[in-house]
Amino acid sequence: MITAFLLMLIAIGGRKGLNSVISLIVTGLLIYYVLLPLILGGHNPIWVSLLVSVLSTVITFLLISGNNRKTYSALIGTVGGLLVGGVFAYAIGSMSSLTGLSSEDAQLLAYLP
């Protein structure tokens, strides 16, 4: 099914379809080789997710739309929205002292040596 999807994307989209497939692959690699290792390494998930999102957005926009003013205008708006959302998420998470642990058992396991 994945192969059929990718082939149809290339067949219908032509060069932009191929660039879309490349950007999907790059996004998957960013998640696997950057996002997951950094989060598992103890880095803040919000900042790491924000970094990967911005990188993925820049790569995707430039691959699909090319190097022009419209692309950079869209990038400024999208990355700006990502940054505002990331800062709000971090601020609200910090103020509410969210740990991600929802039960007593999970909290107990977090503090075991």
GUSE-221122 format. One record per residue: x, y, z of N, C-alpha, C, O in turn; residue number from 1. Coordinates in nm, 4 decimals, always signed. Atoms other than C-alpha are relative to their C-alpha. Last residue first. Example, Ala and Ser with C-alpha at 12.3 -4.5 7.8 and 13.67 -1.06 7.14 Angstrom:
// GUSE-221122
R, -0.0820, -0.1190, -0.0060, +1.3670, -0.1060, +0.7140, -0.0770, +0.1090, +0.0730, -0.0261, +0.2198, +0.0899, 2
R, +0.0890, -0.1190, +0.0000, +1.2300, -0.4500, +0.7800, +0.0900, +0.1200, +0.0000, +0.1936, +0.1181, +0.0665, 1
END
This chain:
// GUSE-221122
R, -0.1352, -0.0080, +0.0577, +1.6959, +0.3903, +4.1182, +0.0214, -0.0997, -0.1114, +0.1297, -0.1050, -0.1696, 113
R, -0.0793, +0.1162, -0.0402, +1.3184, +0.4110, +4.1627, +0.1396, +0.0099, -0.0603, +0.1537, +0.0531, -0.1747, 112
R, -0.0930, -0.0350, -0.1063, +1.1805, +0.7643, +4.1255, +0.0801, -0.1189, +0.0529, +0.1610, -0.1029, +0.1443, 111
R, -0.0888, -0.1076, +0.0428, +1.0089, +0.7230, +3.7880, +0.1071, +0.0287, +0.1047, +0.2167, +0.0719, +0.0691, 110
R, -0.1024, +0.0547, +0.0874, +0.8641, +0.3867, +3.8878, +0.1011, +0.1043, -0.0451, +0.2177, +0.0728, -0.0687, 109
R, -0.0870, +0.0835, -0.0815, +0.6793, +0.5455, +4.1798, +0.1139, -0.0559, -0.0847, +0.2292, -0.0554, -0.0417, 108
R, -0.0846, -0.0916, -0.0771, +0.5375, +0.8167, +3.9531, +0.0984, -0.0769, +0.0862, +0.2138, -0.0361, +0.0993, 107
R, -0.0952, -0.0592, +0.0934, +0.4122, +0.5533, +3.7090, +0.0942, +0.0953, +0.0732, +0.2139, +0.0988, +0.0446, 106
R, -0.0980, +0.1027, +0.0369, +0.2523, +0.3575, +3.9937, +0.1058, +0.0559, -0.0944, +0.2242, +0.0258, -0.0792, 105
R, -0.0959, +0.0163, -0.1091, +0.0851, +0.6680, +4.1348, +0.1083, -0.1008, -0.0350, +0.2249, -0.0823, -0.0003, 104
R, +0.0475, +0.0818, -0.1106, -0.0770, +0.7389, +3.8006, +0.1082, -0.0091, +0.1076, +0.2246, +0.0238, +0.0847, 103
R, +0.1408, -0.0177, -0.0319, -0.0593, +0.9960, +3.5229, -0.0492, -0.0834, +0.1175, -0.1616, -0.0628, +0.1633, 102
R, +0.0345, +0.1200, -0.0759, +0.3086, +1.0618, +3.4678, -0.1427, +0.0164, +0.0516, -0.1758, +0.1165, +0.1152, 101
R, +0.0290, +0.1057, +0.0953, +0.3721, +1.3151, +3.1940, -0.0356, -0.1314, +0.0672, -0.0687, -0.2292, +0.0003, 100
R, -0.1090, +0.0967, +0.0028, +0.5412, +1.5419, +3.4450, -0.0192, -0.1052, -0.1072, +0.0766, -0.1722, -0.1456, 99
R, +0.0378, +0.1282, +0.0586, +0.3317, +1.8548, +3.4134, +0.1205, -0.0922, -0.0060, +0.2293, -0.0513, -0.0466, 98
R, -0.0830, +0.1083, -0.0548, +0.4379, +2.1293, +3.6532, -0.0436, -0.1371, -0.0509, -0.0543, -0.2323, +0.0264, 97
R, +0.0913, +0.0984, -0.0577, +0.1509, +2.3617, +3.5496, +0.0730, -0.1209, +0.0576, +0.0086, -0.2117, +0.1104, 96
R, +0.0835, -0.0590, -0.1048, +0.3746, +2.6626, +3.4999, -0.0907, -0.1022, +0.0665, -0.1223, -0.0896, +0.1848, 95
R, -0.0830, -0.0366, -0.1154, +0.6397, +2.4666, +3.3131, -0.0842, +0.0544, +0.1146, -0.0605, +0.0216, +0.2308, 94
R, -0.0496, +0.1228, -0.0633, +0.3922, +2.2959, +3.0797, +0.0832, +0.0291, +0.1241, +0.0738, -0.0425, +0.2238, 93
R, +0.1141, +0.0609, -0.0692, +0.2166, +2.6279, +3.0116, +0.0439, -0.1280, +0.0709, +0.0035, -0.1527, +0.1845, 92
R, +0.0398, -0.0854, -0.1125, +0.5470, +2.7985, +2.9310, -0.1143, -0.0621, +0.0795, -0.1089, -0.0665, +0.2024, 91
R, -0.1022, +0.0082, -0.1046, +0.6797, +2.5125, +2.7176, -0.0418, +0.0802, +0.1237, -0.0278, +0.0335, +0.2367, 90
R, +0.0041, +0.1357, -0.0564, +0.3568, +2.4836, +2.5193, +0.1004, -0.0152, +0.1127, +0.0691, -0.0739, +0.2162, 89
R, +0.1199, +0.0137, -0.0836, +0.3397, +2.8607, +2.4736, -0.0067, -0.1376, +0.0653, -0.0372, -0.1485, +0.1841, 88
R, -0.0234, -0.0807, -0.1202, +0.7011, +2.8729, +2.3514, -0.1198, -0.0078, +0.0938, -0.1029, -0.0221, +0.2149, 87
R, -0.0980, +0.0674, -0.0848, +0.6391, +2.5856, +2.1127, +0.0274, +0.0752, +0.1289, +0.0381, +0.0150, +0.2357, 86
R, +0.0631, +0.1173, -0.0618, +0.3199, +2.7405, +1.9742, +0.0940, -0.0737, +0.0934, +0.0528, -0.1181, +0.2006, 85
R, +0.0966, -0.0513, -0.0979, +0.4925, +3.0750, +1.9165, -0.0674, -0.1165, +0.0722, -0.0808, -0.1150, +0.1946, 84
R, -0.0739, -0.0560, -0.1139, +0.7889, +2.9015, +1.7505, -0.0947, +0.0520, +0.1082, -0.0722, +0.0283, +0.2268, 83
R, -0.0594, +0.1099, -0.0767, +0.5677, +2.6849, +1.5288, +0.0724, +0.0520, +0.1240, +0.0604, -0.0054, +0.2322, 82
R, +0.1079, +0.0684, -0.0721, +0.3614, +2.9864, +1.4233, +0.0510, -0.1157, +0.0839, +0.0051, -0.1367, +0.1962, 81
R, +0.0441, -0.0904, -0.1062, +0.6769, +3.1796, +1.3346, -0.1109, -0.0624, +0.0837, -0.1090, -0.0542, +0.2065, 80
R, -0.0997, +0.0131, -0.1075, +0.8074, +2.8778, +1.1433, -0.0349, +0.0929, +0.1159, -0.0152, +0.0573, +0.2321, 79
R, +0.0100, +0.1333, -0.0610, +0.4863, +2.8689, +0.9415, +0.0974, -0.0166, +0.1155, +0.0597, -0.0640, +0.2227, 78
R, +0.1268, +0.0185, -0.0709, +0.4641, +3.2424, +0.8754, -0.0084, -0.1323, +0.0727, -0.0508, -0.1377, +0.1881, 77
R, +0.0018, -0.0941, -0.1131, +0.8319, +3.2879, +0.7905, -0.1279, -0.0177, +0.0818, -0.1231, -0.0228, +0.2047, 76
R, -0.0901, +0.0494, -0.1053, +0.8334, +2.9730, +0.5783, -0.0033, +0.0913, +0.1223, -0.0090, +0.0438, +0.2357, 75
R, +0.0687, +0.1111, -0.0666, +0.5275, +3.0849, +0.3799, +0.0847, -0.0558, +0.1137, +0.0318, -0.0923, +0.2187, 74
R, +0.1123, -0.0594, -0.0717, +0.6982, +3.4159, +0.3011, -0.0769, -0.1070, +0.0778, -0.1123, -0.0873, +0.1941, 73
R, -0.0549, -0.0624, -0.1207, +1.0188, +3.2321, +0.2137, -0.1086, +0.0690, +0.0816, -0.1012, +0.0716, +0.2045, 72
R, -0.0469, +0.1044, -0.0916, +0.8328, +3.0030, -0.0241, +0.0505, +0.0615, +0.1294, +0.0173, +0.0147, +0.2384, 71
R, +0.1193, +0.0609, -0.0605, +0.6449, +3.2917, -0.1824, +0.0395, -0.1076, +0.1008, -0.0214, -0.1199, +0.2071, 70
R, +0.0546, -0.0871, -0.1049, +0.9711, +3.4808, -0.2374, -0.1214, -0.0608, +0.0703, -0.1368, -0.0466, +0.1916, 69
R, +0.0609, -0.1235, +0.0477, +1.1402, +3.1994, -0.4282, -0.0628, +0.0766, +0.1162, -0.0640, +0.0295, +0.2300, 68
R, -0.0668, -0.1134, -0.0620, +1.3696, +2.8964, -0.3863, -0.0589, +0.1289, -0.0574, -0.0080, +0.1824, -0.1558, 67
R, -0.1179, -0.0611, +0.0608, +1.1533, +2.5988, -0.4674, +0.0471, +0.1226, +0.0759, -0.0066, +0.1593, +0.1804, 66
R, +0.0335, -0.1287, +0.0610, +0.7970, +2.5106, -0.3742, +0.1191, +0.0690, -0.0655, +0.1009, +0.1604, -0.1459, 65
R, +0.1244, +0.0022, +0.0765, +0.8329, +2.1379, -0.3050, -0.0242, +0.1318, -0.0744, -0.0625, +0.1304, -0.1914, 64
R, +0.0047, +0.1059, +0.1001, +1.1945, +2.1030, -0.1976, -0.1227, +0.0112, -0.0899, -0.1123, -0.0038, -0.2117, 63
R, -0.0992, -0.0275, +0.1038, +1.2188, +2.4416, -0.0263, -0.0001, -0.1068, -0.1084, +0.0175, -0.0748, -0.2260, 62
R, +0.0400, -0.1167, +0.0790, +0.8920, +2.3941, +0.1605, +0.0984, +0.0270, -0.1132, +0.0577, +0.0537, -0.2263, 61
R, +0.1176, +0.0305, +0.0805, +0.9784, +2.0407, +0.2717, -0.0392, +0.1180, -0.0883, -0.0629, +0.1001, -0.2078, 60
R, -0.0386, +0.0936, +0.1057, +1.3311, +2.1236, +0.3896, -0.1175, -0.0271, -0.0935, -0.1014, -0.0250, -0.2155, 59
R, -0.0907, -0.0698, +0.0918, +1.2191, +2.4303, +0.5845, +0.0364, -0.0903, -0.1177, +0.0304, -0.0477, -0.2330, 58
R, +0.0761, -0.1008, +0.0738, +0.9235, +2.2495, +0.7396, +0.0872, +0.0701, -0.1034, +0.0466, +0.0864, -0.2184, 57
R, +0.0853, +0.0696, +0.0956, +1.1290, +1.9451, +0.8393, -0.0790, +0.0985, -0.0863, -0.0932, +0.0780, -0.2069, 56
R, -0.0862, +0.0573, +0.1037, +1.3931, +2.1607, +1.0040, -0.0822, -0.0673, -0.1090, -0.0571, -0.0471, -0.2278, 55
R, -0.0526, -0.1109, +0.0795, +1.1287, +2.3649, +1.1896, +0.0890, -0.0533, -0.1127, +0.0764, -0.0093, -0.2270, 54
R, +0.1092, -0.0565, +0.0795, +0.9449, +2.0538, +1.3047, +0.0485, +0.1131, -0.0903, +0.0111, +0.1205, -0.2074, 53
R, +0.0255, +0.0929, +0.1100, +1.2669, +1.8842, +1.4154, -0.1114, +0.0529, -0.0897, -0.1045, +0.0386, -0.2117, 52
R, -0.1163, +0.0010, +0.0892, +1.3664, +2.1854, +1.6254, -0.0254, -0.0881, -0.1220, -0.0007, -0.0461, -0.2351, 51
R, -0.0001, -0.1276, +0.0706, +1.0178, +2.2236, +1.7741, +0.1149, +0.0056, -0.1006, +0.0958, +0.0487, -0.2143, 50
R, +0.1070, +0.0076, +0.0999, +1.0048, +1.8571, +1.8625, -0.0066, +0.1270, -0.0830, -0.0290, +0.1225, -0.2039, 49
R, -0.0473, +0.0929, +0.1034, +1.3429, +1.8885, +2.0361, -0.1046, -0.0123, -0.1109, -0.0700, -0.0114, -0.2291, 48
R, -0.1024, -0.0678, +0.0798, +1.2277, +2.1990, +2.2230, +0.0524, -0.0891, -0.1117, +0.0783, -0.0416, -0.2222, 47
R, +0.0615, -0.1124, +0.0710, +0.9050, +2.0332, +2.3387, +0.1016, +0.0684, -0.0892, +0.0733, +0.0945, -0.2061, 46
R, +0.0736, +0.0420, +0.1196, +1.0669, +1.6996, +2.4203, -0.0622, +0.1156, -0.0782, -0.0750, +0.1073, -0.2004, 45
R, +0.1383, -0.0448, -0.0103, +1.3252, +1.8531, +2.6581, -0.0759, -0.0334, -0.1285, -0.0365, +0.0110, -0.2363, 44
R, +0.0231, -0.1394, +0.0368, +1.6420, +1.6488, +2.6287, -0.1490, +0.0322, +0.0061, -0.2337, -0.0568, -0.0008, 43
R, +0.0338, -0.0855, -0.1127, +1.6807, +1.3257, +2.8265, -0.0217, +0.1462, -0.0342, -0.0445, +0.2266, +0.0562, 42
R, -0.1208, -0.0437, -0.0682, +1.8668, +1.1054, +2.5817, -0.0265, +0.0987, +0.1121, +0.0666, +0.1419, +0.1800, 41
R, -0.0419, +0.1112, -0.0854, +1.5402, +0.9342, +2.4866, +0.1273, +0.0325, +0.0770, +0.1541, -0.0278, +0.1809, 40
R, +0.0996, +0.0132, -0.1075, +1.4170, +1.2717, +2.3627, +0.0392, -0.1124, +0.0945, +0.0316, -0.0969, +0.2164, 39
R, -0.0133, -0.1132, -0.0922, +1.7407, +1.3331, +2.1712, -0.1006, -0.0081, +0.1144, -0.0667, +0.0216, +0.2289, 38
R, -0.1201, +0.0089, -0.0849, +1.7484, +0.9824, +2.0235, +0.0144, +0.1156, +0.0987, +0.0568, +0.0952, +0.2124, 37
R, +0.0049, +0.1090, -0.0989, +1.3803, +1.0000, +1.9159, +0.1279, -0.0107, +0.0835, +0.1182, -0.0209, +0.2058, 36
R, +0.1032, -0.0173, -0.1032, +1.3909, +1.3417, +1.7510, +0.0055, -0.1086, +0.1070, +0.0197, -0.0786, +0.2255, 35
R, -0.0199, -0.1218, -0.0795, +1.7231, +1.3212, +1.5636, -0.0998, +0.0061, +0.1158, -0.0598, +0.0134, +0.2320, 34
R, -0.1398, -0.0227, -0.0366, +1.7757, +0.9858, +1.3890, +0.0249, +0.1241, +0.0845, +0.1336, +0.1388, +0.1405, 33
R, -0.0685, +0.1200, -0.0480, +1.4216, +0.8458, +1.3689, +0.1408, +0.0299, +0.0528, +0.1820, -0.0253, +0.1548, 32
R, +0.0674, +0.0543, -0.1184, +1.2253, +1.1696, +1.3479, +0.0816, -0.1142, +0.0590, +0.1021, -0.1206, +0.1802, 31
R, -0.0164, -0.0960, -0.1098, +1.4732, +1.3343, +1.1144, -0.0636, -0.0514, +0.1287, -0.0073, -0.0373, +0.2373, 30
R, -0.1377, +0.0129, -0.0494, +1.4820, +1.0203, +0.9000, +0.0277, +0.0967, +0.1145, +0.0962, +0.0615, +0.2106, 29
R, -0.0109, +0.1265, -0.0730, +1.1031, +1.0193, +0.8708, +0.1389, -0.0207, +0.0579, +0.1536, -0.0671, +0.1710, 28
R, +0.0716, -0.0188, -0.1265, +1.1067, +1.3871, +0.7747, +0.0051, -0.1259, +0.0846, +0.0268, -0.1182, +0.2055, 27
R, -0.0859, -0.0828, -0.0855, +1.3742, +1.3201, +0.5112, -0.0659, +0.0225, +0.1355, +0.0013, +0.0166, +0.2385, 26
R, -0.1117, +0.0835, -0.0442, +1.1667, +1.0345, +0.3666, +0.0914, +0.0777, +0.0943, +0.1339, +0.0253, +0.1973, 25
R, +0.0543, +0.0974, -0.0954, +0.8547, +1.2494, +0.3531, +0.1107, -0.0887, +0.0568, +0.1141, -0.1172, +0.1765, 24
R, +0.0206, -0.0714, -0.1263, +1.0576, +1.5301, +0.1913, -0.0622, -0.0903, +0.1064, -0.0316, -0.0756, +0.2247, 23
R, -0.1308, -0.0259, -0.0614, +1.1859, +1.2898, -0.0752, -0.0172, +0.0706, +0.1341, +0.0505, +0.0367, +0.2311, 22
R, -0.0478, +0.1293, -0.0507, +0.8322, +1.1678, -0.1467, +0.1346, +0.0188, +0.0701, +0.1571, -0.0369, +0.1776, 21
R, +0.0818, +0.0304, -0.1186, +0.7139, +1.5275, -0.1771, +0.0433, -0.1313, +0.0634, +0.0519, -0.1423, +0.1857, 20
R, -0.0538, -0.0812, -0.1097, +1.0030, +1.6034, -0.4129, -0.0784, -0.0212, +0.1293, -0.0216, -0.0153, +0.2384, 19
R, -0.1282, +0.0604, -0.0372, +0.8894, +1.3131, -0.6303, +0.0636, +0.0768, +0.1158, +0.1149, +0.0168, +0.2103, 18
R, +0.0315, +0.1245, -0.0689, +0.5343, +1.4477, -0.6275, +0.1254, -0.0709, +0.0465, +0.1310, -0.1220, +0.1584, 17
R, +0.0404, -0.0389, -0.1360, +0.6623, +1.7942, -0.7152, -0.0375, -0.1226, +0.0820, -0.0127, -0.1263, +0.2025, 16
R, -0.1207, -0.0415, -0.0746, +0.8480, +1.6434, -1.0110, -0.0340, +0.0410, +0.1433, +0.0393, +0.0088, +0.2368, 15
R, -0.1191, -0.0263, +0.0811, +0.5381, +1.4601, -1.1350, +0.1200, +0.0344, +0.0880, +0.1486, -0.0335, +0.1867, 14
R, -0.0661, -0.1259, -0.0338, +0.2464, +1.4970, -0.8962, +0.1216, +0.0337, -0.0837, +0.1690, +0.1473, -0.0813, 13
R, +0.0937, -0.1122, +0.0083, +0.0157, +1.2335, -1.0425, +0.0722, +0.1337, +0.0189, +0.0436, +0.2309, -0.0511, 12
R, +0.0680, -0.0001, +0.1298, +0.2739, +0.9662, -1.1211, -0.0910, +0.1210, -0.0164, -0.0937, +0.1826, -0.1230, 11
R, -0.0954, -0.0399, +0.1028, +0.4982, +1.0525, -0.8243, -0.0687, +0.0100, -0.1365, -0.0428, +0.1032, -0.2127, 10
R, -0.0398, -0.1368, -0.0311, +0.2118, +1.0442, -0.5750, +0.0971, +0.0525, -0.1051, +0.0868, +0.1675, -0.1478, 9
R, +0.1076, -0.0869, +0.0476, +0.0754, +0.7340, -0.7446, +0.0322, +0.1467, +0.0268, -0.0013, +0.2338, -0.0535, 8
R, -0.0003, +0.0015, +0.1461, +0.4105, +0.5592, -0.7000, -0.1092, +0.0907, -0.0575, -0.0860, +0.1620, -0.1552, 7
R, -0.1154, -0.0760, +0.0466, +0.4340, +0.6659, -0.3358, +0.0048, +0.0062, -0.1521, +0.0343, +0.1113, -0.2090, 6
R, +0.0187, -0.1415, -0.0321, +0.0819, +0.5496, -0.2567, +0.1135, +0.0839, -0.0560, +0.0900, +0.1867, -0.1195, 5
R, +0.1030, -0.0497, +0.0918, +0.1308, +0.2177, -0.4360, -0.0244, +0.1491, +0.0229, -0.0376, +0.2251, -0.0730, 4
R, -0.0625, -0.0107, +0.1313, +0.4557, +0.1605, -0.2471, -0.0990, +0.0555, -0.1023, -0.0637, +0.1403, -0.1841, 3
R, -0.0903, -0.1155, -0.0051, +0.2843, +0.2369, +0.0832, +0.0646, +0.0220, -0.1358, +0.0743, +0.1353, -0.1829, 2
R, +0.0821, -0.1183, +0.0000, +0.0000, +0.0000, +0.0000, +0.0874, +0.1259, +0.0000, +0.0581, +0.2235, -0.0691, 1
END
